[in-house]
């Protein structure tokens, strides 16, 4: 199995921290019986922010992990491409 050669991405970690904080704010809004339309708007914002994290991670995965395996002409090529297709399929659902 392919091993990651780059460290954690500070931008992704920062973005995820913001998503978590925003999601907790939505929970508080629900606990405080805030207006449903306001809560739905905030849920959409959380979903959008999480999708952005996913897109950045996918781009990083393709640019580093997938490209690295393909350039090495490794026996892992088919496996990593199949894993990528599976990940994309699950991400866009």
N, C-alpha and C positions, 0 to 999 in steps of 0.2 A: 504494500500500500504506500502511496505517495506521502512523504513527510513534508510538512510546511517548513520552508527555509527562512521565512520572514517573521518578525515578531508581531506582537499584538498592535493593532492600528489604533493609535490614540484617538483619532477622529471618530472611529466607530464606537469606541468605549464611551467617549463623551456624548455622542448622539444617543446611545442606548441609555445612559444615565438620565438624559433629558426625557426620553420616551417613558422610562419608568416613573420619573417624577410627574410627568403629565398624566400618566395612567392613574397614579395615586390621587391626583387632583380630581380626576373624573369620579373616582370612588367616593371622595369626600362630597362632591356635588350630589351624588346619588343619596348618600347618607343624610345630606342636608335638604333633601327634597327640592332641589333646584328644578327649574323649568326643563321639561323633557327636550324641547328643541335646543336649548343651550347645551345640554348633555350630549345630544346626538352630534352637534357641531364639534364638540371637543373630542368625541370618539373618532370622528372622521379625521381630525387633526392628528390624533395618536396613530391611527392607521396609516396616514400619509407619511408621518415621520418614521414609522417602522418599515414601511415600504422603501423609503429612501435608504435606510440602513441596509436593507436586503439588496438593493441595487448596487450600492457601493461595495458590499461584500462580494457580490457576484462579479462585478467588474474586476476587483482585486484577485479573485479566484481565477478568472480567465487569464488575466494579465500575468499572473505569477505562476500559480500551481499548474494550470492546464498547459500553458505555453512552455513551461519548463519541461514537462514530461514529453510533450510533442517534439520539442527541439532535440531532446536526447535520443529520439527514435527508440524509445523504451518499449519493452513488452507491456508496459502499463497503459499504453496509448488508448487501446480500445476500452479498457476498464475506466479510465478517467473520463473519456468522452461519453460513455454510457452513464457514468455517475453525474456528469454535468447535465446531460439531457434530462435525467431523472430529477435533479435538483431544480432545473428551470421549470419543468412541468409542475412540480409541487409548489414552487414559488408563485407561479402565475395563476394558480387556482383561486 
